């Protein structure tokens, strides 16, 4: 959830964003390259470099908000607030026009360092799941996607809340959540024969994992973001990647493999 304070800060940053010089060039390069490759088999990734304090994080934060065209409480929008050069503004219009033909627009941002397991693939999935409104943890997100796929998400959530339980707390402890298990055994009695049987079934179907394969990562991204058969025009912004890699050549390779896997296996979207 984005707090009121965070939205105020974002709004101020958009209002005072001076998109010229390297900022303008960076925005233009990223958008032009992306738009050119939407229908290609592969979308090139972008590395934003610059000295400490040069505004890399600011550039990508503005890019994310403008990509999604963040809407504020008074219905003002990011692109309406920001003073952008005409050429950059035109590229965002083109992006939105293209999005109408595809699955809309999606933007996610975060850091890789927040993953407790140390898995780069799980870390990026956490970032994507969170932005897609799913639980961050891989097994729980998979479970929620299954509920939605089976068309029982609303019924199960309502049953849990009618029981006086907090939905998010039940999900956080979904292996042992009694209200959730009761709701599941009513919604899917063939699969969950009784509330007590849910523990084993959920452990078997959605086990806790410390890493996933690249194939599983791609599958999960497609499952999380595809709507009615369409994959949205997406940007995933990872901040502080250099800090995350540090001196580790192993981490460097892991990040590179993860990025290549996504850019090569999801097409130009």
Backbone as CSV, one residue per row, in Angstrom:
resi,resn,N_x,N_y,N_z,CA_x,CA_y,CA_z,C_x,C_y,C_z
1,UNK,0.843,-1.192,0.000,0.000,0.000,0.000,0.883,1.248,0.000
2,UNK,0.543,2.204,-0.855,1.294,3.457,-0.892,0.668,4.398,0.134
3,UNK,1.477,4.916,1.051,0.944,5.791,2.105,0.657,7.180,1.550
4,UNK,-0.182,7.911,2.265,-0.522,9.289,1.879,0.747,10.137,1.827
5,UNK,1.632,9.928,2.813,2.871,10.700,2.866,3.743,10.414,1.636
6,UNK,3.859,9.125,1.271,4.670,8.748,0.103,4.107,9.372,-1.177
7,UNK,2.775,9.422,-1.280,2.147,10.033,-2.461,2.411,11.535,-2.510
8,UNK,2.419,12.168,-1.340,2.718,13.613,-1.292,4.140,13.892,-1.771
9,UNK,5.056,13.049,-1.293,6.466,13.200,-1.692,6.595,12.987,-3.203
10,UNK,5.934,11.921,-3.701,5.991,11.620,-5.133,5.451,12.796,-5.955
11,UNK,4.352,13.351,-5.491,3.739,14.468,-6.215,4.689,15.666,-6.283
12,UNK,5.318,15.963,-5.149,6.273,17.076,-5.110,7.435,16.810,-6.083
13,UNK,7.922,15.570,-6.081,9.049,15.223,-6.966,8.657,15.351,-8.438
14,UNK,7.428,14.965,-8.774,6.962,15.087,-10.160,6.809,16.554,-10.561
15,UNK,6.274,17.358,-9.632,6.050,18.790,-9.918,7.369,19.525,-10.133
16,UNK,8.409,19.064,-9.441,9.699,19.782,-9.523,10.720,19.056,-10.410
17,UNK,10.268,18.001,-11.098,11.172,17.198,-11.937,11.596,17.997,-13.172
18,UNK,12.884,18.230,-13.293,13.400,18.961,-14.459,13.951,17.932,-15.446
19,UNK,13.143,17.649,-16.475,13.524,16.583,-17.414,14.311,17.158,-18.585
20,UNK,15.585,17.480,-18.309,16.446,17.910,-19.425,17.814,17.257,-19.273
21,UNK,18.727,17.563,-20.179,20.073,16.978,-20.113,20.044,15.456,-20.126
22,UNK,20.782,14.852,-19.216,20.882,13.383,-19.166,19.551,12.726,-18.779
23,UNK,18.755,13.444,-17.979,17.428,12.908,-17.631,16.576,12.735,-18.893
24,UNK,16.550,13.788,-19.701,15.759,13.727,-20.938,16.294,12.636,-21.862
25,UNK,17.623,12.607,-22.010,18.237,11.606,-22.896,17.928,10.188,-22.391
26,UNK,18.042,9.985,-21.072,17.777,8.662,-20.502,16.346,8.219,-20.728
27,UNK,15.395,9.096,-20.424,13.965,8.792,-20.628,13.697,8.451,-22.094
28,UNK,14.240,9.292,-22.960,13.993,9.117,-24.407,14.577,7.804,-24.899
29,UNK,15.819,7.527,-24.507,16.475,6.285,-24.948,15.704,5.049,-24.498
30,UNK,15.291,5.053,-23.214,14.582,3.892,-22.662,13.249,3.689,-23.389
31,UNK,12.474,4.775,-23.549,11.146,4.665,-24.165,11.226,4.318,-25.648
32,UNK,12.153,4.965,-26.359,12.287,4.681,-27.805,12.683,3.220,-28.028
33,UNK,13.652,2.743,-27.241,14.113,1.360,-27.387,12.972,0.398,-27.077
34,UNK,12.252,0.690,-26.003,11.150,-0.197,-25.605,10.078,-0.267,-26.692
35,UNK,9.633,0.887,-27.159,8.554,0.937,-28.153,8.943,0.239,-29.456
36,UNK,10.220,0.353,-29.790,10.723,-0.254,-31.028,10.702,-1.785,-30.962
37,UNK,10.755,-2.317,-29.738,10.902,-3.775,-29.579,9.680,-4.493,-29.020
38,UNK,8.548,-3.779,-28.903,7.346,-4.388,-28.316,6.949,-5.686,-29.033
39,UNK,7.030,-5.680,-30.361,6.586,-6.862,-31.116,7.729,-7.810,-31.477
40,UNK,8.903,-7.551,-30.891,10.052,-8.433,-31.152,10.068,-9.594,-30.156
41,UNK,10.943,-10.563,-30.436,11.040,-11.735,-29.548,11.719,-11.376,-28.236
42,UNK,12.472,-10.274,-28.251,13.266,-9.921,-27.069,13.247,-8.415,-26.852
43,UNK,13.223,-8.011,-25.580,13.272,-6.586,-25.237,14.603,-6.317,-24.524
44,UNK,15.443,-5.427,-25.063,16.730,-5.182,-24.389,16.509,-4.626,-22.978
45,UNK,17.400,-4.997,-22.074,17.335,-4.429,-20.728,18.204,-3.175,-20.680
46,UNK,18.030,-2.386,-19.632,18.738,-1.104,-19.528,19.490,-1.041,-18.202
47,UNK,20.725,-0.593,-18.254,21.518,-0.381,-17.037,21.716,1.118,-16.898
48,UNK,21.235,1.704,-15.792,21.396,3.142,-15.569,22.625,3.346,-14.689
49,UNK,23.639,4.022,-15.245,24.863,4.204,-14.464,25.129,5.690,-14.222
50,UNK,25.963,5.959,-13.245,26.304,7.345,-12.907,26.962,7.357,-11.542
51,UNK,27.646,8.440,-11.221,28.364,8.488,-9.944,27.376,8.585,-8.774
52,UNK,27.859,8.352,-7.578,27.014,8.378,-6.378,26.347,9.752,-6.235
53,UNK,25.028,9.759,-6.076,24.312,11.029,-5.901,23.982,11.739,-7.200
54,UNK,24.174,11.052,-8.334,23.935,11.720,-9.629,22.457,11.695,-10.042
55,UNK,21.628,11.012,-9.260,20.186,11.046,-9.558,19.654,9.824,-10.282
56,UNK,20.361,8.700,-10.204,19.905,7.466,-10.887,18.561,7.013,-10.319
57,UNK,18.489,6.946,-8.986,17.247,6.482,-8.339,16.085,7.425,-8.648
58,UNK,16.382,8.722,-8.700,15.340,9.713,-8.990,14.799,9.514,-10.405
59,UNK,15.703,9.295,-11.355,15.291,9.084,-12.750,14.345,7.885,-12.854
60,UNK,14.741,6.757,-12.257,13.911,5.557,-12.416,12.611,5.643,-11.610
61,UNK,12.637,6.393,-10.506,11.394,6.593,-9.738,10.396,7.405,-10.567
62,UNK,10.884,8.457,-11.217,10.026,9.274,-12.080,9.522,8.444,-13.267
63,UNK,10.409,7.630,-13.824,10.042,6.787,-14.967,8.911,5.832,-14.593
64,UNK,9.032,5.220,-13.410,7.992,4.274,-12.988,6.631,4.980,-12.863
65,UNK,6.627,6.134,-12.219,5.367,6.844,-11.992,4.748,7.341,-13.300
66,UNK,5.604,7.805,-14.210,5.116,8.298,-15.504,4.655,7.136,-16.389
67,UNK,5.334,6.011,-16.266,4.957,4.803,-17.038,3.521,4.404,-16.689
68,UNK,3.262,4.293,-15.393,1.936,3.897,-14.906,0.941,5.047,-14.912
69,UNK,1.455,6.273,-15.094,0.660,7.499,-15.003,-0.129,7.519,-13.688
70,UNK,0.607,7.483,-12.590,0.023,7.450,-11.238,-1.097,8.474,-11.090
71,UNK,-2.223,8.025,-10.544,-3.364,8.926,-10.315,-3.404,9.289,-8.824
72,UNK,-3.517,10.588,-8.534,-3.566,11.063,-7.150,-5.017,11.240,-6.695
73,UNK,-5.188,11.527,-5.396,-6.538,11.592,-4.808,-7.465,12.568,-5.531
74,UNK,-6.900,13.700,-5.977,-7.751,14.700,-6.648,-7.845,14.454,-8.152
75,UNK,-7.497,13.237,-8.566,-7.575,12.777,-9.974,-6.478,13.371,-10.872
76,UNK,-5.556,14.140,-10.276,-4.407,14.620,-11.057,-3.546,13.405,-11.401
77,UNK,-2.847,13.458,-12.543,-2.018,12.321,-12.958,-0.555,12.725,-13.053
78,UNK,0.314,11.729,-12.961,1.761,11.983,-13.008,2.150,12.752,-14.267
79,UNK,1.620,12.312,-15.407,2.001,12.973,-16.676,1.402,14.366,-16.786
80,UNK,0.268,14.589,-16.110,-0.350,15.913,-16.112,0.418,16.890,-15.243
81,UNK,1.013,16.364,-14.175,1.742,17.213,-13.215,3.148,17.547,-13.706
82,UNK,3.825,16.536,-14.257,5.236,16.720,-14.638,5.362,17.598,-15.875
83,UNK,6.395,18.417,-15.868,6.666,19.255,-17.033,7.693,18.524,-17.897
84,UNK,7.206,17.887,-18.951,8.083,17.048,-19.784,8.333,17.690,-21.137
85,UNK,9.527,17.470,-21.710,9.776,17.942,-23.078,8.790,17.249,-24.029
86,UNK,8.428,17.924,-25.111,7.423,17.386,-26.040,7.782,15.984,-26.537
87,UNK,9.072,15.773,-26.872,9.451,14.463,-27.436,9.255,13.328,-26.425
88,UNK,9.520,13.602,-25.151,9.324,12.578,-24.114,7.835,12.366,-23.876
89,UNK,7.092,13.463,-23.827,5.646,13.402,-23.637,4.986,12.579,-24.746
90,UNK,5.416,12.794,-25.979,4.871,12.049,-27.126,5.129,10.547,-26.998
91,UNK,6.304,10.200,-26.452,6.645,8.784,-26.300,5.737,8.112,-25.256
92,UNK,5.399,8.841,-24.191,4.480,8.280,-23.195,3.077,8.104,-23.781
93,UNK,2.659,9.052,-24.644,1.351,8.919,-25.321,1.357,7.669,-26.192
94,UNK,2.452,7.495,-26.921,2.595,6.310,-27.789,2.570,5.023,-26.959
95,UNK,3.222,5.054,-25.787,3.235,3.894,-24.892,1.805,3.525,-24.487
96,UNK,1.013,4.518,-24.107,-0.371,4.263,-23.701,-1.225,3.771,-24.866
97,UNK,-0.978,4.322,-26.045,-1.715,3.857,-27.231,-1.411,2.387,-27.517
98,UNK,-0.127,2.021,-27.413,0.271,0.631,-27.628,-0.338,-0.276,-26.548
99,UNK,-0.407,0.256,-25.320,-0.934,-0.534,-24.195,-2.388,-0.931,-24.431
100,UNK,-3.143,-0.090,-25.138,-4.550,-0.407,-25.434,-4.649,-1.648,-26.322
101,UNK,-3.641,-1.842,-27.168,-3.654,-3.018,-28.060,-3.212,-4.272,-27.321
102,UNK,-2.522,-4.083,-26.226,-1.967,-5.218,-25.481,-2.701,-5.355,-24.145
103,UNK,-2.001,-5.627,-23.088,-2.681,-5.883,-21.810,-2.569,-4.757,-20.814
104,UNK,-2.549,-3.494,-21.293,-2.417,-2.361,-20.376,-0.972,-2.091,-20.005
105,UNK,-0.771,-1.371,-18.916,0.573,-0.999,-18.452,0.820,-1.565,-17.062
106,UNK,2.054,-1.973,-16.804,2.416,-2.478,-15.478,3.813,-1.985,-15.128
107,UNK,3.979,-1.529,-13.888,5.311,-1.100,-13.435,5.565,-1.614,-12.031
108,UNK,6.770,-2.094,-11.806,7.159,-2.578,-10.469,8.541,-2.033,-10.160
109,UNK,8.802,-1.776,-8.885,10.156,-1.356,-8.529,10.489,-1.815,-7.118
110,UNK,11.766,-2.043,-6.891,12.223,-2.487,-5.580,13.704,-2.799,-5.643
111,UNK,14.214,-3.415,-4.577,15.617,-3.819,-4.557,15.694,-5.333,-4.422
112,UNK,16.811,-5.896,-4.838,17.003,-7.343,-4.721,17.482,-7.731,-3.327
113,UNK,18.019,-6.768,-2.607,18.641,-7.058,-1.318,17.683,-7.459,-0.222
114,UNK,16.367,-7.258,-0.462,15.400,-7.524,0.602,15.014,-9.000,0.706
115,UNK,15.500,-9.824,-0.230,15.118,-11.238,-0.189,15.910,-11.988,0.880
116,UNK,15.186,-12.599,1.803,15.842,-13.301,2.915,16.567,-14.554,2.444
117,UNK,16.060,-15.177,1.386,16.626,-16.462,0.970,17.932,-16.300,0.192
118,UNK,18.175,-15.074,-0.303,19.381,-14.863,-1.104,19.205,-15.260,-2.557
119,UNK,18.019,-15.754,-2.924,17.759,-16.133,-4.310,17.370,-14.908,-5.119
120,UNK,18.112,-14.650,-6.190,17.839,-13.503,-7.056,16.481,-13.669,-7.738
121,UNK,16.179,-14.900,-8.149,14.911,-15.142,-8.849,13.708,-14.927,-7.918
122,UNK,13.814,-15.399,-6.679,12.719,-15.175,-5.727,12.612,-13.693,-5.373
123,UNK,13.758,-13.015,-5.307,13.752,-11.585,-4.956,12.998,-10.771,-6.000
124,UNK,13.229,-11.073,-7.291,12.518,-10.291,-8.325,11.041,-10.664,-8.351
125,UNK,10.737,-11.926,-8.057,9.322,-12.318,-7.983,8.618,-11.578,-6.851
126,UNK,9.303,-11.395,-5.707,8.718,-10.627,-4.597,8.328,-9.224,-5.056
127,UNK,9.235,-8.591,-5.815,9.004,-7.221,-6.304,7.792,-7.185,-7.240
128,UNK,7.736,-8.170,-8.156,6.646,-8.209,-9.143,5.312,-8.553,-8.477
129,UNK,5.327,-9.563,-7.597,4.092,-9.954,-6.905,3.504,-8.777,-6.127
130,UNK,4.373,-8.077,-5.401,3.907,-6.954,-4.570,3.223,-5.895,-5.435
131,UNK,3.852,-5.552,-6.567,3.281,-4.531,-7.456,1.981,-5.014,-8.107
132,UNK,1.841,-6.331,-8.245,0.632,-6.898,-8.866,-0.483,-7.129,-7.851
133,UNK,-0.234,-6.708,-6.589,-1.259,-6.863,-5.559,-1.367,-8.275,-5.010
134,UNK,-0.301,-9.048,-5.177,-0.276,-10.429,-4.664,0.607,-10.497,-3.425
135,UNK,0.459,-11.560,-2.607,1.405,-11.737,-1.499,2.823,-11.867,-2.055
136,UNK,3.807,-11.348,-1.328,5.181,-11.344,-1.855,5.809,-12.730,-1.876
137,UNK,5.459,-13.568,-0.896,6.113,-14.881,-0.803,5.631,-15.818,-1.911
138,UNK,6.584,-16.492,-2.542,6.300,-17.328,-3.711,5.179,-18.355,-3.497
139,UNK,5.236,-19.228,-2.463,4.175,-20.231,-2.334,2.799,-19.610,-2.097
140,UNK,2.757,-18.509,-1.321,1.472,-17.872,-1.016,0.902,-17.189,-2.260
141,UNK,1.777,-16.548,-3.039,1.330,-15.909,-4.286,0.788,-16.956,-5.252
142,UNK,1.490,-18.094,-5.353,1.029,-19.186,-6.238,-0.358,-19.673,-5.799
143,UNK,-0.539,-19.792,-4.488,-1.812,-20.245,-3.933,-2.937,-19.253,-4.277
144,UNK,-2.682,-17.949,-4.087,-3.694,-16.923,-4.392,-4.019,-16.920,-5.887
145,UNK,-2.999,-17.097,-6.738,-3.246,-17.142,-8.188,-4.109,-18.352,-8.546
146,UNK,-3.888,-19.462,-7.825,-4.709,-20.658,-8.055,-6.162,-20.392,-7.660
147,UNK,-6.360,-19.746,-6.500,-7.721,-19.406,-6.057,-8.444,-18.575,-7.122
148,UNK,-7.724,-17.604,-7.684,-8.325,-16.732,-8.700,-8.618,-17.511,-9.977
149,UNK,-7.694,-18.387,-10.338,-7.853,-19.206,-11.537,-9.058,-20.139,-11.424
150,UNK,-9.304,-20.623,-10.219,-10.428,-21.535,-9.963,-11.740,-20.777,-9.725
151,UNK,-11.640,-19.434,-9.746,-12.816,-18.584,-9.513,-13.419,-18.738,-8.121
152,UNK,-12.590,-19.027,-7.132,-13.115,-19.179,-5.768,-12.464,-18.177,-4.800
153,UNK,-11.647,-17.275,-5.332,-10.934,-16.319,-4.468,-11.902,-15.517,-3.594
154,UNK,-12.903,-14.875,-4.238,-13.835,-14.020,-3.489,-14.611,-14.812,-2.439
155,UNK,-15.062,-16.026,-2.826,-15.837,-16.851,-1.887,-15.005,-17.244,-0.670
156,UNK,-13.771,-17.669,-0.919,-12.898,-18.112,0.175,-12.555,-16.932,1.087
157,UNK,-12.234,-15.790,0.488,-11.889,-14.594,1.274,-13.077,-14.159,2.136
158,UNK,-14.278,-14.166,1.539,-15.485,-13.773,2.267,-15.753,-14.723,3.439
159,UNK,-15.573,-16.026,3.194,-15.797,-17.025,4.249,-14.830,-16.814,5.416
160,UNK,-13.568,-16.508,5.086,-12.550,-16.271,6.117,-12.911,-15.042,6.951
161,UNK,-13.307,-13.960,6.263,-13.621,-12.709,6.966,-14.931,-12.808,7.751
162,UNK,-15.884,-13.581,7.228,-17.158,-13.785,7.946,-16.919,-14.523,9.257
163,UNK,-15.834,-15.255,9.283,-15.461,-16.026,10.474,-14.746,-15.143,11.516
164,UNK,-14.583,-13.860,11.159,-13.931,-12.929,12.079,-12.415,-12.917,11.978
165,UNK,-11.867,-13.577,10.940,-10.405,-13.638,10.794,-9.914,-12.577,9.812
166,UNK,-8.654,-12.200,9.966,-8.028,-11.228,9.068,-7.446,-11.976,7.865
167,UNK,-7.872,-11.599,6.672,-7.477,-12.315,5.446,-5.955,-12.353,5.274
168,UNK,-5.303,-11.204,5.442,-3.850,-11.161,5.225,-3.084,-11.976,6.260
169,UNK,-3.584,-11.970,7.490,-2.935,-12.785,8.530,-3.084,-14.274,8.236
170,UNK,-4.264,-14.654,7.759,-4.506,-16.062,7.399,-3.559,-16.485,6.261
171,UNK,-3.382,-15.575,5.290,-2.473,-15.887,4.175,-1.027,-16.008,4.656
172,UNK,-0.632,-15.087,5.557,0.741,-15.115,6.082,1.052,-16.453,6.751
173,UNK,0.022,-17.060,7.337,0.206,-18.342,8.052,-0.595,-19.448,7.367
174,UNK,-0.594,-19.445,6.025,-1.591,-20.263,5.333,-1.441,-21.770,5.525
175,UNK,-0.272,-22.230,5.950,-0.122,-23.669,6.238,-0.924,-24.082,7.483
176,UNK,-1.109,-23.150,8.421,-1.764,-23.500,9.692,-2.985,-22.619,9.993
177,UNK,-3.516,-21.909,8.982,-4.612,-20.958,9.202,-5.957,-21.673,9.232
178,UNK,-6.546,-21.755,10.415,-7.759,-22.566,10.591,-8.972,-22.056,9.808
179,UNK,-9.206,-20.749,9.845,-10.361,-20.198,9.111,-10.211,-20.432,7.608
180,UNK,-8.994,-20.254,7.120,-8.723,-20.482,5.698,-8.962,-21.955,5.345
181,UNK,-8.499,-22.857,6.190,-8.660,-24.293,5.935,-10.134,-24.702,5.922
182,UNK,-10.904,-24.100,6.821,-12.352,-24.378,6.833,-12.998,-23.930,5.521
183,UNK,-12.631,-22.715,5.100,-13.198,-22.155,3.862,-12.812,-23.003,2.647
184,UNK,-11.566,-23.485,2.636,-11.100,-24.317,1.514,-11.837,-25.656,1.446
185,UNK,-12.058,-26.257,2.617,-12.721,-27.573,2.614,-14.189,-27.453,2.178
186,UNK,-14.761,-26.241,2.329,-16.132,-26.027,1.833,-16.123,-25.722,0.329
187,UNK,-15.124,-24.911,-0.088,-15.079,-24.487,-1.496,-14.599,-25.600,-2.422
188,UNK,-13.657,-26.432,-1.944,-13.080,-27.498,-2.786,-12.995,-28.803,-1.979
189,UNK,-14.137,-29.410,-1.636,-14.103,-30.604,-0.779,-13.360,-31.796,-1.395
190,UNK,-13.320,-31.861,-2.727,-12.602,-32.982,-3.371,-11.098,-32.900,-3.148
191,UNK,-10.592,-31.676,-3.151,-9.153,-31.474,-2.985,-8.777,-31.363,-1.508
192,UNK,-9.607,-30.632,-0.751,-9.356,-30.451,0.681,-10.466,-31.177,1.454
193,UNK,-10.258,-32.447,1.731,-11.322,-33.290,2.286,-11.797,-32.842,3.659
194,UNK,-10.915,-32.216,4.438,-11.300,-31.693,5.752,-10.318,-30.591,6.125
195,UNK,-10.707,-29.702,7.083,-9.769,-28.642,7.494,-8.415,-29.200,7.937
196,UNK,-8.431,-30.343,8.628,-7.154,-30.896,9.113,-6.291,-31.437,7.970
197,UNK,-6.933,-31.863,6.884,-6.173,-32.385,5.733,-5.492,-31.261,4.946
198,UNK,-5.928,-30.019,5.168,-5.384,-28.876,4.410,-3.890,-28.689,4.641
199,UNK,-3.446,-28.965,5.869,-2.031,-28.749,6.197,-1.140,-29.520,5.237
200,UNK,-1.405,-30.823,5.098,-0.588,-31.661,4.205,-0.769,-31.266,2.748
201,UNK,-2.025,-31.017,2.354,-2.294,-30.689,0.943,-1.583,-29.399,0.535
202,UNK,-1.677,-28.372,1.381,-1.020,-27.092,1.052,0.495,-27.231,1.055
203,UNK,1.021,-28.012,2.007,2.466,-28.256,2.046,2.950,-28.973,0.798
204,UNK,2.125,-29.882,0.292,2.502,-30.626,-0.919,2.378,-29.775,-2.179
205,UNK,1.278,-29.000,-2.255,1.034,-28.204,-3.461,1.906,-26.944,-3.524
206,UNK,2.084,-26.304,-2.367,2.808,-25.024,-2.331,3.887,-25.053,-1.254
207,UNK,4.900,-25.898,-1.430,5.935,-26.014,-0.396,6.784,-24.744,-0.293
208,UNK,7.330,-24.512,0.894,8.274,-23.410,1.087,9.539,-23.722,0.285
209,UNK,10.044,-22.769,-0.485,11.250,-23.015,-1.296,12.286,-21.916,-1.041
210,UNK,13.557,-22.283,-1.213,14.633,-21.287,-1.049,15.093,-20.731,-2.392
211,UNK,14.646,-21.371,-3.475,14.979,-20.887,-4.818,14.002,-21.518,-5.804
212,UNK,13.920,-20.944,-7.001,13.118,-21.533,-8.070,13.953,-21.529,-9.346
213,UNK,13.573,-22.356,-10.304,14.293,-22.385,-11.585,13.882,-21.174,-12.423
214,UNK,14.652,-20.891,-13.460,14.302,-19.788,-14.363,12.945,-20.043,-15.014
215,UNK,12.685,-21.306,-15.378,11.394,-21.647,-15.996,10.230,-21.346,-15.055
216,UNK,10.394,-21.731,-13.783,9.335,-21.467,-12.800,9.147,-19.969,-12.588
217,UNK,10.248,-19.225,-12.612,10.181,-17.769,-12.461,9.369,-17.150,-13.604
218,UNK,9.687,-17.552,-14.841,8.981,-17.020,-16.019,7.496,-17.377,-15.962
219,UNK,7.226,-18.635,-15.604,5.827,-19.096,-15.493,5.054,-18.249,-14.494
220,UNK,5.696,-17.990,-13.339,5.035,-17.223,-12.278,4.792,-15.770,-12.716
221,UNK,5.754,-15.182,-13.446,5.583,-13.798,-13.923,4.418,-13.733,-14.909
222,UNK,4.396,-14.690,-15.842,3.315,-14.706,-16.838,1.962,-14.896,-16.163
223,UNK,1.932,-15.791,-15.189,0.681,-16.070,-14.480,0.203,-14.847,-13.695
224,UNK,1.148,-14.151,-13.073,0.794,-12.992,-12.236,0.295,-11.809,-13.062
225,UNK,0.839,-11.629,-14.268,0.560,-10.393,-15.012,-0.380,-10.544,-16.205
226,UNK,-0.530,-11.753,-16.736,-1.386,-11.932,-17.915,-2.853,-11.757,-17.545
227,UNK,-3.548,-10.915,-18.307,-4.992,-10.708,-18.108,-5.706,-11.000,-19.424
228,UNK,-6.669,-11.899,-19.373,-7.448,-12.261,-20.572,-6.541,-12.588,-21.762
229,UNK,-5.462,-13.304,-21.473,-4.558,-13.735,-22.547,-3.577,-12.673,-23.018
230,UNK,-3.627,-11.474,-22.437,-2.722,-10.395,-22.848,-1.705,-10.076,-21.758
231,UNK,-0.447,-9.931,-22.178,0.613,-9.551,-21.231,0.809,-8.042,-21.324
232,UNK,0.776,-7.326,-20.192,0.873,-5.858,-20.241,2.266,-5.368,-20.642
233,UNK,2.334,-4.119,-21.077,3.623,-3.492,-21.374,4.246,-3.146,-20.020
234,UNK,5.324,-3.847,-19.692,5.813,-3.841,-18.307,7.218,-3.286,-18.162
235,UNK,7.418,-2.592,-17.040,8.770,-2.161,-16.683,9.042,-2.640,-15.258
236,UNK,10.191,-3.258,-15.058,10.595,-3.712,-13.728,11.869,-2.968,-13.374
237,UNK,11.786,-2.130,-12.352,12.921,-1.284,-11.985,13.585,-1.839,-10.729
238,UNK,14.843,-2.175,-10.840,15.604,-2.698,-9.696,16.645,-1.651,-9.297
239,UNK,16.465,-1.108,-8.102,17.369,-0.067,-7.626,18.525,-0.704,-6.845
240,UNK,19.642,-0.003,-6.786,20.802,-0.429,-5.983,21.339,-1.809,-6.358
241,UNK,21.319,-2.121,-7.637,21.812,-3.436,-8.083,23.317,-3.568,-7.837
242,UNK,24.044,-2.461,-8.056,25.498,-2.497,-7.846,25.830,-2.831,-6.387
243,UNK,25.068,-2.217,-5.453,25.288,-2.511,-4.032,24.976,-3.967,-3.725
244,UNK,23.922,-4.477,-4.360,23.516,-5.864,-4.125,24.608,-6.835,-4.602
245,UNK,25.177,-6.541,-5.764,26.221,-7.421,-6.318,27.509,-7.313,-5.504
246,UNK,27.845,-6.058,-5.123,29.079,-5.844,-4.351,30.289,-6.373,-5.088
247,UNK,31.107,-7.165,-4.391,32.327,-7.721,-4.998,32.100,-9.152,-5.496
248,UNK,30.852,-9.634,-5.405,30.586,-11.044,-5.694,30.362,-11.310,-7.181
249,UNK,31.296,-12.047,-7.793,31.137,-12.386,-9.215,29.981,-13.372,-9.394
250,UNK,29.735,-14.173,-8.343,28.634,-15.145,-8.403,27.279,-14.411,-8.486
251,UNK,27.139,-13.389,-7.646,25.893,-12.609,-7.678,25.736,-11.877,-9.004
252,UNK,26.855,-11.396,-9.523,26.834,-10.692,-10.807,26.275,-11.601,-11.899
253,UNK,26.744,-12.841,-11.917,26.283,-13.823,-12.914,24.795,-14.143,-12.689
254,UNK,24.411,-14.311,-11.415,23.007,-14.619,-11.103,22.063,-13.515,-11.587
255,UNK,22.454,-12.260,-11.345,21.626,-11.127,-11.774,21.537,-11.110,-13.305
256,UNK,22.690,-11.302,-13.959,22.728,-11.297,-15.421,21.833,-12.399,-16.004
257,UNK,21.932,-13.595,-15.426,21.115,-14.722,-15.921,19.631,-14.457,-15.722
258,UNK,19.283,-13.884,-14.572,17.879,-13.587,-14.284,17.325,-12.561,-15.280
259,UNK,18.099,-11.495,-15.518,17.659,-10.440,-16.449,17.516,-11.004,-17.858
260,UNK,18.514,-11.782,-18.293,18.462,-12.369,-19.640,17.272,-13.300,-19.790
261,UNK,17.022,-14.083,-18.766,15.917,-15.028,-18.804,14.588,-14.301,-19.025
262,UNK,14.405,-13.188,-18.310,13.150,-12.434,-18.439,13.055,-11.745,-19.799
263,UNK,14.143,-11.094,-20.217,14.071,-10.335,-21.483,13.976,-11.259,-22.695
264,UNK,14.444,-12.494,-22.559,14.406,-13.415,-23.715,13.178,-14.296,-23.759
265,UNK,12.521,-14.468,-22.609,11.427,-15.448,-22.562,10.041,-14.859,-22.401
266,UNK,9.953,-13.538,-22.332,8.626,-12.938,-22.217,8.335,-12.110,-23.474
267,UNK,9.266,-12.092,-24.412,9.042,-11.326,-25.624,9.250,-9.848,-25.374
268,UNK,8.801,-9.016,-26.309,9.085,-7.581,-26.253,8.240,-6.786,-25.291
269,UNK,7.394,-7.502,-24.516,6.506,-6.769,-23.590,7.201,-6.377,-22.305
